[in-house]
């Protein structure tokens, strides 16, 4: 028995859209974390050179 949701939007397309959105958010979080780590290392290096 098909529900109204399955007639309006194919389940595979809906799941794929959510999956791609989750991957995009994960990629963005990875990039932001990587940039933050490099910025922290740069600040530490600058502080060490002043000693």
Beta strands, then each sheet from edge to edge (+ up, - down):
end
